């Protein structure tokens, strides 16, 4: 038989489900509800927010968010039924690629979801004459990755000459805009 559990049951606790058949037998089962989290998207740029929702956490409990096992300083509180309503969480500096976000309440009920960090870069200024120094900054690259900068499709000399992202996937560099070909 299909049994629908009421939404008011909190996670991490064991509940007994039983019924009685026509012969008077009363079989039962123990069910432990496990916390469940979902993300608004599976891909995010470092420094952007991702929306987290969840259910079956402890009621009225503070939940803490962890990226790859490290607390990121973000918390939220579940409601009286253990539901985590849409909560915005900013993803801190981390290398590009696959990561795990763990959501854990004060009673140690937790769930983990996987997301992907994608890279972003910016250049300043975006206009100027030949010889203008252009500064490049980026984040979300793979850790300790060699980065190549191109200008109009061709590799260009940068400062530093060899660009490598740091352990968090961040990169900074600059180059001078070349003269235009006639």
HELIX and SHEET records of a PDB file:
SHEET    1   A 2 UNK A  14  UNK A  18  0                                        
SHEET    2   A 2 UNK A  28  UNK A  32 -1                                        
SHEET    1   B 3 UNK A  36  UNK A  39  0                                        
SHEET    2   B 3 UNK A  49  UNK A  55 -1                                        
SHEET    3   B 3 UNK A  84  UNK A  90 -1                                        
SHEET    1   C 5 UNK A  43  UNK A  45  0                                        
SHEET    2   C 5 UNK A 110  UNK A 118  1                                        
SHEET    3   C 5 UNK A  97  UNK A 105 -1                                        
SHEET    4   C 5 UNK A  62  UNK A  67 -1                                        
SHEET    5   C 5 UNK A  70  UNK A  77 -1                                        
SHEET    1   D 3 UNK A 120  UNK A 124  0                                        
SHEET    2   D 3 UNK A 133  UNK A 139 -1                                        
SHEET    3   D 3 UNK A 171  UNK A 176 -1                                        
SHEET    1   E 2 UNK A 146  UNK A 147  0                                        
SHEET    2   E 2 UNK A 163  UNK A 164 -1                                        
SHEET    1   F 2 UNK A 150  UNK A 151  0                                        
SHEET    2   F 2 UNK A 154  UNK A 155 -1                                        
END                                                                             
